[in-house]
Amino acid sequence: MDGEDIPDFSSLKEETAYWKELSLKYKQSFQEARDELVEFQEGSRELEAELEAQLVQAACSGGCWALPSPRTLRDINTGYFLFSP
């Protein structure tokens, strides 16, 4: 637990207070991490939508360009085409 030793307690009340405080500390840390994750996911979705819109705009302005299919994009992103027979 953060490299700290569990102290000796002189009473049950003192031990209960210690564990309660520690649990509240970890709960707050968890909530902060969860909030950061949600914020990151929202930002990622917004960025993905923006990039998709830019891709569509670039493809349309290119005239004869055709948009690759989602499967083609996935294959390119994963390197599938490098290893397929």
Backbone torsions as a table, in degrees:
resi	resn	phi	psi	omega
1	MET	NA	83.5	-179.7
2	ASP	61.1	21.9	178.3
3	GLY	72.9	9.1	-179.4
4	GLU	-96.6	148.2	177.8
5	ASP	-85.2	150.8	176.4
6	ILE	-77.1	124.8	-177.7
7	PRO	-71.8	163.7	172.4
8	ASP	-81.6	137.4	-177.5
9	PHE	-107.9	141.4	179.8
10	SER	-91.1	-13.5	179.2
11	SER	-153.7	162.6	177.2
12	LEU	-64.9	-36.5	179.5
13	LYS	-63.5	-41.7	179.1
14	GLU	-65.1	-42.0	179.1
15	GLU	-65.7	-42.4	178.9
16	THR	-61.2	-43.2	179.3
17	ALA	-63.6	-39.4	179.5
18	TYR	-61.3	-50.6	-177.2
19	TRP	-68.1	-34.4	178.2
20	LYS	-65.6	-45.0	179.1
21	GLU	-62.5	-42.2	179.5
22	LEU	-65.0	-41.0	179.4
23	SER	-65.7	-38.0	177.6
24	LEU	-65.5	-37.0	177.6
25	LYS	-62.3	-46.9	-179.8
26	TYR	-69.3	-34.1	177.9
27	LYS	-63.8	-43.9	179.3
28	GLN	-65.1	-41.0	178.0
29	SER	-61.3	-42.1	177.6
30	PHE	-62.1	-45.6	-178.5
31	GLN	-63.4	-39.5	178.4
32	GLU	-65.3	-42.5	178.6
33	ALA	-64.3	-40.9	178.8
34	ARG	-63.5	-43.2	178.9
35	ASP	-62.4	-41.1	177.8
36	GLU	-63.9	-39.2	178.1
37	LEU	-63.1	-46.2	179.6
38	VAL	-60.9	-43.7	179.3
39	GLU	-62.4	-42.4	178.7
40	PHE	-63.5	-43.8	-179.6
41	GLN	-63.6	-41.5	178.3
42	GLU	-63.2	-44.3	178.2
43	GLY	-62.4	-39.0	178.8
44	SER	-64.7	-42.7	178.7
45	ARG	-63.6	-41.7	179.2
46	GLU	-63.9	-43.5	179.4
47	LEU	-64.4	-42.0	178.4
48	GLU	-61.2	-43.7	179.1
49	ALA	-64.1	-40.6	179.4
50	GLU	-64.8	-44.1	179.4
51	LEU	-66.1	-38.0	177.2
52	GLU	-62.8	-42.6	178.5
53	ALA	-63.5	-40.3	177.9
54	GLN	-65.3	-38.0	178.2
55	LEU	-64.1	-44.8	178.6
56	VAL	-63.0	-44.1	-179.6
57	GLN	-63.3	-42.8	179.7
58	ALA	-65.6	-39.4	179.9
59	ALA	-67.1	-40.2	-179.4
60	CYS	-70.7	-35.6	-178.7
61	SER	-76.4	-17.6	179.4
62	GLY	-78.9	-8.3	177.6
63	GLY	83.3	-87.3	-172.8
64	CYS	-89.7	4.5	-179.8
65	TRP	-69.9	140.4	174.6
66	ALA	-112.5	142.7	178.4
67	LEU	-72.5	135.2	175.2
68	PRO	-70.1	152.4	179.2
69	SER	-71.7	158.1	177.0
70	PRO	-56.5	-35.5	179.2
71	ARG	-66.2	-41.2	178.3
72	THR	-62.6	-44.1	177.6
73	LEU	-60.5	-42.6	179.2
74	ARG	-62.6	-44.2	-179.8
75	ASP	-62.3	-39.7	178.2
76	ILE	-66.3	-45.8	-178.1
77	ASN	-65.1	-33.1	-178.2
78	THR	-92.5	-7.4	-178.8
79	GLY	77.4	17.0	-177.4
80	TYR	-57.9	-40.2	-176.4
81	PHE	-63.5	-22.0	179.4
82	LEU	-73.6	-26.7	-172.7
83	PHE	-112.4	-0.7	-178.4
84	SER	-78.4	149.8	-177.9
85	PRO	-70.2	NA	NA
